């Protein structure tokens, strides 16, 4: 069994190494990689890949990536609209048309 201080030290190390703490039935703890923890089962001291867990984790990653892509596209479209409004209203203060063509970030007024 681990003391509170040992567990706290392990938690600091887990954060530093981007790992998770896996607590065994006997209360011992070990660090595990995120991917191992998410896609495997701990059986008789070994990490065994679990196909359904792995598939679920992969779907979770795909959904997260799609959300990130969607947010980036929305931000880009909003920036283009603001630049286009500046052009349409003849309120340019720089090279807004060139920024749109080159995909540069927006100049706020």
N, CA and C atoms as an extended XYZ file, in Angstrom:
327
Properties=species:S:1:pos:R:3:atomname:S:1:resname:S:1:resid:I:1 pbc="F F F"
N         0.849       -1.180        0.000 N   UNK     1
C         0.000        0.000        0.000 CA  UNK     1
C         0.894        1.242        0.000 C   UNK     1
N         0.458        2.270       -0.703 N   UNK     2
C         1.247        3.486       -0.819 CA  UNK     2
C         0.769        4.550        0.155 C   UNK     2
N         1.709        5.355        0.607 N   UNK     3
C         1.351        6.457        1.501 CA  UNK     3
C         0.788        7.604        0.660 C   UNK     3
N         0.200        8.566        1.349 N   UNK     4
C        -0.328        9.738        0.658 CA  UNK     4
C         0.783       10.494       -0.052 C   UNK     4
N         1.951       10.579        0.597 N   UNK     5
C         3.072       11.302       -0.016 CA  UNK     5
C         3.572       10.578       -1.265 C   UNK     5
N         3.652        9.264       -1.201 N   UNK     6
C         4.091        8.494       -2.361 CA  UNK     6
C         3.118        8.682       -3.519 C   UNK     6
N         1.828        8.663       -3.195 N   UNK     7
C         0.808        8.860       -4.227 CA  UNK     7
C         0.894       10.277       -4.797 C   UNK     7
N         1.113       11.259       -3.928 N   UNK     8
C         1.239       12.642       -4.392 CA  UNK     8
C         2.450       12.790       -5.310 C   UNK     8
N         3.566       12.163       -4.944 N   UNK     9
C         4.758       12.202       -5.791 CA  UNK     9
C         4.489       11.532       -7.137 C   UNK     9
N         3.748       10.441       -7.099 N   UNK    10
C         3.396        9.736       -8.330 CA  UNK    10
C         2.485       10.596       -9.212 C   UNK    10
N         1.577       11.336       -8.587 N   UNK    11
C         0.685       12.224       -9.335 CA  UNK    11
C         1.464       13.335      -10.023 C   UNK    11
N         2.453       13.888       -9.339 N   UNK    12
C         3.303       14.927       -9.948 CA  UNK    12
C         4.042       14.349      -11.145 C   UNK    12
N         4.583       13.157      -10.983 N   UNK    13
C         5.300       12.500      -12.079 CA  UNK    13
C         4.355       12.184      -13.241 C   UNK    13
N         3.141       11.752      -12.929 N   UNK    14
C         2.155       11.451      -13.977 CA  UNK    14
C         1.854       12.701      -14.797 C   UNK    14
N         1.653       13.833      -14.128 N   UNK    15
C         1.400       15.083      -14.852 CA  UNK    15
C         2.593       15.479      -15.707 C   UNK    15
N         3.782       15.326      -15.147 N   UNK    16
C         4.998       15.702      -15.866 CA  UNK    16
C         5.181       14.856      -17.123 C   UNK    16
N         4.873       13.586      -17.046 N   UNK    17
C         5.084       12.659      -18.154 CA  UNK    17
C         3.829       12.417      -18.987 C   UNK    17
N         2.737       13.138      -18.682 N   UNK    18
C         1.459       12.978      -19.382 CA  UNK    18
C         0.986       11.529      -19.344 C   UNK    18
N         0.975       10.980      -18.153 N   UNK    19
C         0.517        9.605      -17.952 CA  UNK    19
C        -0.631        9.603      -16.947 C   UNK    19
N        -1.198        8.444      -16.751 N   UNK    20
C        -2.268        8.288      -15.765 CA  UNK    20
C        -1.801        7.318      -14.687 C   UNK    20
N        -2.441        7.425      -13.522 N   UNK    21
C        -2.137        6.502      -12.432 CA  UNK    21
C        -3.156        5.376      -12.473 C   UNK    21
N        -2.656        4.160      -12.573 N   UNK    22
C        -3.527        2.990      -12.539 CA  UNK    22
C        -3.391        2.352      -11.159 C   UNK    22
N        -4.521        2.216      -10.481 N   UNK    23
C        -4.513        1.634       -9.144 CA  UNK    23
C        -4.939        0.171       -9.230 C   UNK    23
N        -4.055       -0.707       -8.790 N   UNK    24
C        -4.327       -2.142       -8.805 CA  UNK    24
C        -5.276       -2.519       -7.675 C   UNK    24
N        -5.835       -3.717       -7.773 N   UNK    25
C        -6.757       -4.201       -6.747 CA  UNK    25
C        -6.101       -4.250       -5.369 C   UNK    25
N        -4.779       -4.503       -5.337 N   UNK    26
C        -4.066       -4.568       -4.053 CA  UNK    26
C        -3.644       -3.185       -3.560 C   UNK    26
N        -4.138       -2.137       -4.233 N   UNK    27
C        -3.893       -0.724       -3.897 CA  UNK    27
C        -2.540       -0.203       -4.350 C   UNK    27
N        -1.693       -1.055       -4.943 N   UNK    28
C        -0.461       -0.549       -5.547 CA  UNK    28
C        -0.821        0.264       -6.780 C   UNK    28
N         0.053        1.208       -7.110 N   UNK    29
C        -0.203        2.075       -8.261 CA  UNK    29
C         0.955        2.006       -9.234 C   UNK    29
N         0.652        2.256      -10.475 N   UNK    30
C         1.695        2.369      -11.485 CA  UNK    30
C         1.276        3.417      -12.509 C   UNK    30
N         2.259        3.965      -13.195 N   UNK    31
C         1.971        4.918      -14.257 CA  UNK    31
C         1.744        4.154      -15.546 C   UNK    31
N         0.771        4.611      -16.314 N   UNK    32
C         0.481        3.997      -17.612 CA  UNK    32
C         0.332        5.105      -18.643 C   UNK    32
N         0.737        4.803      -19.862 N   UNK    33
C         0.527        5.752      -20.957 CA  UNK    33
C        -0.964        5.959      -21.153 C   UNK    33
N        -1.331        7.152      -21.584 N   UNK    34
C        -2.745        7.459      -21.847 CA  UNK    34
C        -3.347        6.442      -22.813 C   UNK    34
N        -2.647        6.184      -23.914 N   UNK    35
C        -3.191        5.279      -24.943 CA  UNK    35
C        -3.345        3.865      -24.388 C   UNK    35
N        -2.376        3.417      -23.585 N   UNK    36
C        -2.460        2.085      -22.981 CA  UNK    36
C        -3.662        2.011      -22.051 C   UNK    36
N        -3.807        3.026      -21.215 N   UNK    37
C        -4.903        3.052      -20.250 CA  UNK    37
C        -6.253        3.066      -20.956 C   UNK    37
N        -6.347        3.808      -22.066 N   UNK    38
C        -7.622        3.970      -22.775 CA  UNK    38
C        -7.970        2.762      -23.648 C   UNK    38
N        -6.983        1.974      -24.075 N   UNK    39
C        -7.252        0.923      -25.064 CA  UNK    39
C        -6.976       -0.497      -24.567 C   UNK    39
N        -6.500       -0.622      -23.333 N   UNK    40
C        -6.121       -1.949      -22.841 CA  UNK    40
C        -6.771       -2.250      -21.488 C   UNK    40
N        -6.714       -3.511      -21.140 N   UNK    41
C        -7.131       -3.969      -19.814 CA  UNK    41
C        -5.906       -4.522      -19.104 C   UNK    41
N        -5.858       -4.334      -17.805 N   UNK    42
C        -4.743       -4.856      -17.019 CA  UNK    42
C        -5.131       -6.239      -16.528 C   UNK    42
N        -4.423       -7.263      -17.041 N   UNK    43
C        -4.755       -8.652      -16.709 CA  UNK    43
C        -3.489       -9.373      -16.250 C   UNK    43
N        -3.527       -9.882      -15.032 N   UNK    44
C        -2.404      -10.658      -14.481 CA  UNK    44
C        -1.057       -9.944      -14.655 C   UNK    44
N        -1.038       -8.649      -14.393 N   UNK    45
C         0.215       -7.901      -14.442 CA  UNK    45
C         0.612       -7.388      -15.814 C   UNK    45
N        -0.180       -7.687      -16.830 N   UNK    46
C         0.138       -7.231      -18.183 CA  UNK    46
C        -0.990       -6.373      -18.735 C   UNK    46
N        -0.629       -5.481      -19.640 N   UNK    47
C        -1.619       -4.668      -20.350 CA  UNK    47
C        -1.970       -5.387      -21.642 C   UNK    47
N        -3.230       -5.789      -21.765 N   UNK    48
C        -3.714       -6.546      -22.926 CA  UNK    48
C        -4.655       -5.647      -23.729 C   UNK    48
N        -4.371       -5.519      -25.031 N   UNK    49
C        -5.209       -4.667      -25.882 CA  UNK    49
C        -6.635       -5.203      -25.943 C   UNK    49
N        -7.574       -4.295      -25.839 N   UNK    50
C        -8.998       -4.609      -25.878 CA  UNK    50
C        -9.573       -3.946      -27.130 C   UNK    50
N        -9.958       -4.752      -28.110 N   UNK    51
C       -10.411       -4.215      -29.405 CA  UNK    51
C       -11.580       -3.235      -29.273 C   UNK    51
N       -12.631       -3.544      -28.503 N   UNK    52
C       -13.726       -2.580      -28.379 CA  UNK    52
C       -13.292       -1.263      -27.715 C   UNK    52
N       -12.442       -1.352      -26.672 N   UNK    53
C       -11.950       -0.139      -26.023 CA  UNK    53
C       -11.090        0.679      -26.992 C   UNK    53
N       -10.268       -0.017      -27.787 N   UNK    54
C        -9.406        0.676      -28.745 CA  UNK    54
C       -10.252        1.374      -29.804 C   UNK    54
N       -11.271        0.690      -30.310 N   UNK    55
C       -12.147        1.290      -31.325 CA  UNK    55
C       -12.890        2.496      -30.768 C   UNK    55
N       -13.366        2.390      -29.521 N   UNK    56
C       -14.070        3.511      -28.897 CA  UNK    56
C       -13.134        4.698      -28.711 C   UNK    56
N       -11.897        4.420      -28.299 N   UNK    57
C       -10.917        5.499      -28.110 CA  UNK    57
C       -10.587        6.164      -29.447 C   UNK    57
N       -10.435        5.369      -30.495 N   UNK    58
C       -10.151        5.929      -31.816 CA  UNK    58
C       -11.303        6.806      -32.289 C   UNK    58
N       -12.533        6.391      -32.044 N   UNK    59
C       -13.687        7.211      -32.418 CA  UNK    59
C       -13.710        8.519      -31.627 C   UNK    59
N       -13.327        8.451      -30.360 N   UNK    60
C       -13.256        9.652      -29.532 CA  UNK    60
C       -12.228       10.632      -30.111 C   UNK    60
N       -11.070       10.126      -30.516 N   UNK    61
C       -10.027       10.972      -31.106 CA  UNK    61
C       -10.516       11.579      -32.416 C   UNK    61
N       -11.192       10.789      -33.243 N   UNK    62
C       -11.724       11.292      -34.511 CA  UNK    62
C       -12.730       12.410      -34.255 C   UNK    62
N       -13.626       12.218      -33.297 N   UNK    63
C       -14.616       13.257      -32.971 CA  UNK    63
C       -13.940       14.528      -32.479 C   UNK    63
N       -12.925       14.386      -31.634 N   UNK    64
C       -12.208       15.558      -31.127 CA  UNK    64
C       -11.524       16.299      -32.280 C   UNK    64
N       -10.902       15.555      -33.195 N   UNK    65
C       -10.228       16.183      -34.330 CA  UNK    65
C       -11.224       16.880      -35.254 C   UNK    65
N       -12.381       16.275      -35.456 N   UNK    66
C       -13.410       16.912      -36.282 CA  UNK    66
C       -13.902       18.201      -35.640 C   UNK    66
N       -14.040       18.198      -34.332 N   UNK    67
C       -14.464       19.402      -33.615 CA  UNK    67
C       -13.412       20.505      -33.746 C   UNK    67
N       -12.155       20.154      -33.596 N   UNK    68
C       -11.073       21.131      -33.759 CA  UNK    68
C       -11.088       21.701      -35.171 C   UNK    68
N       -11.215       20.834      -36.171 N   UNK    69
C       -11.268       21.283      -37.563 CA  UNK    69
C       -12.452       22.209      -37.792 C   UNK    69
N       -13.596       21.842      -37.266 N   UNK    70
C       -14.792       22.666      -37.419 CA  UNK    70
C       -14.593       24.048      -36.800 C   UNK    70
N       -13.999       24.091      -35.614 N   UNK    71
C       -13.744       25.372      -34.948 CA  UNK    71
C       -12.765       26.228      -35.737 C   UNK    71
N       -11.726       25.608      -36.281 N   UNK    72
C       -10.756       26.357      -37.082 CA  UNK    72
C       -11.388       26.903      -38.358 C   UNK    72
N       -12.228       26.096      -39.001 N   UNK    73
C       -12.911       26.557      -40.215 CA  UNK    73
C       -13.866       27.704      -39.904 C   UNK    73
N       -14.582       27.606      -38.786 N   UNK    74
C       -15.495       28.669      -38.391 CA  UNK    74
C       -14.730       29.968      -38.121 C   UNK    74
N       -13.616       29.862      -37.421 N   UNK    75
C       -12.797       31.043      -37.131 CA  UNK    75
C       -12.264       31.663      -38.428 C   UNK    75
N       -11.815       30.821      -39.340 N   UNK    76
C       -11.305       31.317      -40.617 CA  UNK    76
C       -12.401       32.009      -41.412 C   UNK    76
N       -13.568       31.394      -41.475 N   UNK    77
C       -14.688       32.004      -42.198 CA  UNK    77
C       -15.086       33.345      -41.592 C   UNK    77
N       -15.099       33.432      -40.271 N   UNK    78
C       -15.418       34.697      -39.606 CA  UNK    78
C       -14.386       35.770      -39.946 C   UNK    78
N       -13.119       35.391      -39.962 N   UNK    79
C       -12.067       36.344      -40.309 CA  UNK    79
C       -12.209       36.831      -41.749 C   UNK    79
N       -12.538       35.914      -42.647 N   UNK    80
C       -12.723       36.295      -44.050 CA  UNK    80
C       -13.905       37.247      -44.186 C   UNK    80
N       -14.997       36.959      -43.473 N   UNK    81
C       -16.171       37.840      -43.542 CA  UNK    81
C       -15.845       39.254      -43.069 C   UNK    81
N       -15.083       39.359      -41.999 N   UNK    82
C       -14.716       40.690      -41.494 CA  UNK    82
C       -13.840       41.418      -42.504 C   UNK    82
N       -12.875       40.713      -43.070 N   UNK    83
C       -12.021       41.343      -44.086 CA  UNK    83
C       -12.839       41.748      -45.310 C   UNK    83
N       -13.751       40.872      -45.719 N   UNK    84
C       -14.583       41.172      -46.888 CA  UNK    84
C       -15.491       42.371      -46.619 C   UNK    84
N       -16.025       42.475      -45.410 N   UNK    85
C       -16.838       43.641      -45.051 CA  UNK    85
C       -16.014       44.924      -45.146 C   UNK    85
N       -14.793       44.879      -44.681 N   UNK    86
C       -13.929       46.064      -44.764 CA  UNK    86
C       -13.721       46.463      -46.220 C   UNK    86
N       -13.557       45.487      -47.089 N   UNK    87
C       -13.374       45.773      -48.522 CA  UNK    87
C       -14.667       46.320      -49.109 C   UNK    87
N       -15.792       45.640      -48.841 N   UNK    88
C       -17.083       46.039      -49.417 CA  UNK    88
C       -17.508       47.435      -48.963 C   UNK    88
N       -17.184       47.787      -47.730 N   UNK    89
C       -17.579       49.088      -47.190 CA  UNK    89
C       -16.499       50.150      -47.408 C   UNK    89
N       -15.490       49.781      -48.173 N   UNK    90
C       -14.381       50.684      -48.490 CA  UNK    90
C       -13.764       51.252      -47.216 C   UNK    90
N       -13.537       50.341      -46.272 N   UNK    91
C       -12.962       50.740      -44.987 CA  UNK    91
C       -11.572       50.117      -44.797 C   UNK    91
N       -10.923       49.757      -45.889 N   UNK    92
C        -9.627       49.113      -45.782 CA  UNK    92
C        -8.609       50.063      -45.149 C   UNK    92
N        -7.798       49.477      -44.318 N   UNK    93
C        -6.697       50.229      -43.717 CA  UNK    93
C        -5.379       49.549      -44.052 C   UNK    93
N        -5.464       48.522      -44.810 N   UNK    94
C        -4.262       47.769      -45.171 CA  UNK    94
C        -4.528       46.972      -46.421 C   UNK    94
N        -3.979       45.821      -46.459 N   UNK    95
C        -4.100       44.954      -47.628 CA  UNK    95
C        -5.075       43.806      -47.370 C   UNK    95
N        -6.314       44.128      -47.011 N   UNK    96
C        -7.315       43.120      -46.666 CA  UNK    96
C        -7.539       42.109      -47.786 C   UNK    96
N        -7.614       42.598      -49.036 N   UNK    97
C        -7.836       41.678      -50.164 CA  UNK    97
C        -6.689       40.688      -50.272 C   UNK    97
N        -5.479       41.158      -50.070 N   UNK    98
C        -4.313       40.285      -50.119 CA  UNK    98
C        -4.332       39.294      -48.958 C   UNK    98
N        -4.813       39.746      -47.791 N   UNK    99
C        -4.913       38.853      -46.636 CA  UNK    99
C        -5.884       37.717      -46.897 C   UNK    99
N        -7.003       38.043      -47.561 N   UNK   100
C        -7.980       36.999      -47.881 CA  UNK   100
C        -7.360       35.986      -48.834 C   UNK   100
N        -6.687       36.458      -49.871 N   UNK   101
C        -6.073       35.572      -50.867 CA  UNK   101
C        -5.015       34.673      -50.247 C   UNK   101
N        -4.242       35.236      -49.328 N   UNK   102
C        -3.132       34.507      -48.741 CA  UNK   102
C        -3.489       33.772      -47.456 C   UNK   102
N        -4.737       33.952      -46.999 N   UNK   103
C        -5.163       33.269      -45.774 CA  UNK   103
C        -4.487       33.834      -44.540 C   UNK   103
N        -4.069       35.070      -44.579 N   UNK   104
C        -3.414       35.703      -43.422 CA  UNK   104
C        -4.452       35.999      -42.345 C   UNK   104
N        -3.953       36.219      -41.141 N   UNK   105
C        -4.870       36.524      -40.047 CA  UNK   105
C        -5.408       37.944      -40.175 C   UNK   105
N        -6.462       38.144      -39.459 N   UNK   106
C        -7.247       39.373      -39.553 CA  UNK   106
C        -6.563       40.543      -38.872 C   UNK   106
N        -6.826       41.728      -39.403 N   UNK   107
C        -6.390       42.969      -38.769 CA  UNK   107
C        -7.613       43.560      -38.107 C   UNK   107
N        -7.602       43.686      -36.779 N   UNK   108
C        -8.757       44.236      -36.070 CA  UNK   108
C        -8.655       45.760      -36.032 C   UNK   108
N        -9.795       46.411      -36.104 N   UNK   109
C        -9.857       47.880      -36.123 CA  UNK   109
C       -10.285       48.412      -34.794 C   UNK   109
